[in-house]
Amino acid sequence: MGAKKEPRVVVIGGGTGMPVLLRGLKNYPIDLTALVTVADDGGSTGRLRNEMAIPAPGDIRNVIAALSEAEPMLLDLFQHRFRFNVENGLSGHSLGNLLLAALSSVTGDFYTGIKEVSRVLNVKGNIYPISNESMLLHAEMEDGTIVSGESYIPLAQKPIKRVFLSPKSIKPLPNAVKAIEEADMIVISPGSLYTSIMPNLIIPQIDDAVRNTKAKVVYVCNVMTQSGETTNYTASDHIQAIRDHIGEDCIDSIVVQNEPINKAICAVYAEENAVPVVYDTERLLEMHLQIIEGDIIDNNRSTLRHDTNKIAKLLYSIIDQKSDG
């Protein structure tokens, strides 16, 4: 008898939430693929994007670091950011971003550059940019105004009606579509809903692939609201926003934090107009979602993050149940 095939798990996202999930999941017996946003336009990433006409490398860099099994010193070097100095062309740049930009230039292709860096840093799993093309994210606000640029959208401090990409002809990386089509489970990671998560899901063909997949689609809900993006959003509001963009039956399950959050941490977030996301169970059930609860945050940090090991264990238990079923 042949060896049992490892379940194929695809994680879609960007920002700070995605690497947390991946760092834990890479230790489980799964065939892991990360599909990463390239719509970021701030900081070092934005400068390289504009100067070299490449997709945004920043979120890709953090995912490479999360899935790498290289020596810590090499990873520290890869993640090193040069100090800000107005007279220095390197100021504010991350070495990893520069390396990805250089390899994109040498190989003539952004994805090939990612593959080469992944090989050097001994990455476990596959990392695909959601597209090999540079793109710009726009938001139409509830009042009808349009704000362009991922980093500018939250600054408008207006309720968002929808987000969309330009150019309209943007194409997904074929490997990204194939990964979704062949997945056993798809995990939509926590992160900035409209500026880190949605840019992946609304790309033509990706939206169809997620909507039509036979895989179980699990959304790991944010723990806190985000000022300028999800102010006053409940858990079901997060789901509804995704449905409004890609279709009604695109998500099967939602993972939520079910323990109270430390009041001192809440007070810090309150200064940024962020509050714990309310898990409106009744409405989630009305939406025919499976609710998966757990204490999945890292209580040892001053900033709220999902706990790498807790969330990975919970997600793997879902995969395990599916493969047993």
Beta strands, then each sheet from edge to edge (+ up, - down):
strand 1: 8-13
strand 2: 31-36
strand 3: 126-129
strand 4: 136-141
strand 5: 146-148
strand 6: 160-166
strand 7: 185-188
strand 8: 216-220
strand 9: 253-257
strand 10: 290-294
sheet 1: 3+ 2+ 1+ 7+ 8+ 9+ 10+
sheet 2: 5+ 4- 6+
end
